[in-house]
Amino acid sequence: MCGEVSEEVYFVEDILTDEHCKEQSCDGKCRSMRRTFRQTLREAVMLLWKDIKDMKWAVILITAYFALGWKYLYSLCPVVVITGFPCPGCGLTRAGVRMLWLDFAGAFEIQPFIYPIALFMGSFGWNRYLGKRKMGRYLKGFLIMIMTGMIIFYVWRMMNYFPGESPMNYYHNNLINRWVNAPGR
């Protein structure tokens, strides 16, 4: 059978051919065995680059928003800029930066959902780029659980910490407040 191929053959591409798979009736399962780590990594980077190119306008708009928002807005969160209220994901960027700086306790203090989100992103990246699989129902279910938990946590934080304790502050300089209190209205 296909699983009985020796380890010497595992890294030699020429031996595991389509004819081998037909003879052993393994329905192409051998093809994944032909890929070395270097090939897998190269294919993953190429797929990531393809995804970025496919979403180029979204990437350009998000990059432009952050570049301009960093300079001209008091917050990068569009919900805060428009309404003045924090959103359910408030603090995720700061928590992510803290996590990258290995300040795990500080990241949890700002937004505890950074860890399930990081786990989801890692699982999604592994499945999409290394496993070349679509997002399965388990990952979708995990994403729905994260979003539901974030909304419940948001309501709890709003009831207990709004307004006053960062990041649960009200920002008076929001666009709706400016529009309602504009001169001539």
VOGU-3710 file (C-alpha; in Angstrom, 3 decimals, decimal comma):
1> mcgevseevy> 0,000/0,000/0,000  0,941/3,632/-0,240  1,655/3,970/3,483  4,325/1,267/3,199  6,705/3,456/1,212  10,094/3,580/2,931  11,540/6,766/4,376  14,257/6,880/1,705  11,532/7,163/-0,913  9,712/9,869/1,054
11> fvediltdeh> 12,057/12,622/-0,107  12,656/11,349/-3,614  10,043/12,860/-5,886  10,656/10,713/-8,958  9,813/7,395/-7,311  6,336/8,379/-6,111  4,622/9,020/-9,402  1,011/9,015/-10,437  1,527/5,508/-11,806  2,579/4,355/-8,337
21> ckeqscdgkc> -0,627/5,796/-6,882  -2,708/4,060/-9,566  -0,997/0,736/-8,920  -1,458/0,979/-5,170  -4,995/2,463/-5,485  -4,384/5,164/-2,934  -6,355/7,860/-4,814  -3,537/10,378/-4,945  -2,774/10,291/-1,223  0,870/9,632/-2,085
31> rsmrrtfrqt> 1,277/13,033/-3,712  1,350/14,765/-0,339  4,180/12,448/0,706  6,339/13,767/-2,111  6,535/17,251/-0,643  9,605/18,055/1,420  9,532/20,669/4,154  11,133/23,200/1,825  8,523/22,566/-0,866  5,696/22,773/1,627
41> lreavmllwk> 7,001/26,064/2,973  7,507/27,451/-0,522  3,982/26,455/-1,544  2,577/28,008/1,639  4,356/31,315/0,978  3,174/31,293/-2,641  -0,426/30,649/-1,533  -0,190/33,442/1,044  1,157/35,797/-1,629  -1,682/34,758/-3,964
51> dikdmkwavi> -4,233/35,467/-1,222  -2,699/38,896/-0,604  -2,761/39,668/-4,330  -6,389/38,516/-4,569  -7,313/40,876/-1,739  -5,060/43,705/-2,880  -7,702/46,432/-2,710  -8,707/45,475/0,811  -5,040/45,417/1,846  -4,452/48,815/0,192
61> litayfalgw> -7,523/50,396/1,833  -6,702/49,012/5,279  -3,088/50,142/4,974  -4,188/53,620/3,841  -6,702/53,841/6,688  -4,063/52,950/9,270  -1,505/55,308/7,734  -3,911/58,235/7,636  -5,654/57,322/10,877  -2,375/57,169/12,745
71> kylyslcpvv> -1,650/60,742/11,704  -5,080/62,422/11,768  -7,417/60,456/14,052  -7,284/60,033/17,816  -8,037/56,319/17,494  -7,529/53,688/14,816  -10,781/51,910/15,664  -13,507/53,005/13,223  -16,269/52,289/15,783  -14,658/54,619/18,319
81> vitgfpcpgc> -14,030/57,324/15,710  -17,639/57,248/14,497  -19,631/56,569/17,689  -17,252/57,269/20,571  -18,086/53,903/22,157  -15,609/51,045/22,397  -16,338/47,971/20,300  -16,323/44,301/21,436  -12,798/43,913/20,080  -11,533/46,979/21,905
91> gltragvrml> -7,983/46,390/23,089  -7,145/43,525/20,710  -4,441/45,475/18,871  -2,757/46,565/22,094  -3,088/43,053/23,533  -1,566/41,607/20,355  1,380/43,993/20,590  1,880/43,059/24,239  1,738/39,387/23,328  4,408/39,935/20,655
101> wldfagafei> 6,559/41,616/23,315  6,020/38,474/25,463  4,017/40,382/28,094  1,349/37,682/28,342  -0,185/38,908/31,602  -0,499/42,446/30,214  -2,106/41,127/27,035  -4,642/39,140/29,058  -5,404/42,176/31,205  -6,178/44,359/28,187
111> qpfiypialf> -8,206/41,804/26,191  -8,365/38,157/27,280  -9,748/37,062/23,911  -6,374/37,659/22,266  -5,409/34,067/23,112  -8,369/32,282/21,494  -8,026/34,590/18,494  -4,308/33,808/18,195  -5,109/30,094/18,466  -7,767/30,438/15,759
121> mgsfgwnryl> -5,429/32,367/13,471  -2,694/29,786/13,942  -5,101/26,914/13,237  -6,531/28,683/10,218  -3,052/29,451/8,867  -1,933/25,862/9,408  -4,988/24,477/7,612  -5,006/27,010/4,781  -1,319/27,330/3,968  0,369/24,157/5,157
131> gkrkmgrylk> -2,503/21,663/5,000  -4,155/23,260/1,951  -7,599/22,633/3,424  -10,632/24,850/3,655  -11,868/26,077/6,997  -13,764/23,136/8,440  -16,849/23,198/10,575  -14,761/22,868/13,760  -12,862/26,047/12,996  -16,097/27,809/12,056
141> gflimimtgm> -17,658/26,645/15,305  -14,597/27,840/17,231  -14,863/31,238/15,512  -18,553/31,513/16,417  -17,709/30,630/20,036  -15,015/33,317/20,119  -17,358/35,953/18,688  -20,169/35,012/21,081  -17,789/35,085/24,033  -16,438/38,472/22,968
151> iifyvwrmmn> -19,948/39,944/22,815  -20,849/38,548/26,244  -17,555/39,853/27,672  -18,199/43,235/26,004  -21,632/43,550/27,642  -20,101/42,598/31,002  -17,304/45,149/30,615  -19,744/47,863/29,549  -21,928/47,182/32,599  -19,008/47,120/35,038
161> yfpgespmny> -16,364/49,478/33,665  -18,033/51,970/31,291  -17,215/54,836/31,304  -13,951/55,435/32,915  -11,621/52,465/33,023  -9,535/52,113/29,889  -10,297/50,871/27,263  -13,958/51,286/28,201  -14,001/55,057/27,759  -16,389/57,318/25,877
171> yhnnlinrwv> -14,635/59,539/23,363  -16,502/62,852/23,042  -14,661/63,879/19,889  -16,462/61,283/17,731  -17,961/62,007/14,313  -21,601/61,608/15,377  -21,106/64,037/18,260  -19,387/66,510/15,942  -22,182/66,255/13,399  -24,980/66,653/15,982
181> napgr> -23,275/69,599/17,715  -22,076/71,284/14,528  -22,682/75,036/14,309  -25,789/75,843/12,331  -27,689/72,702/13,322
//
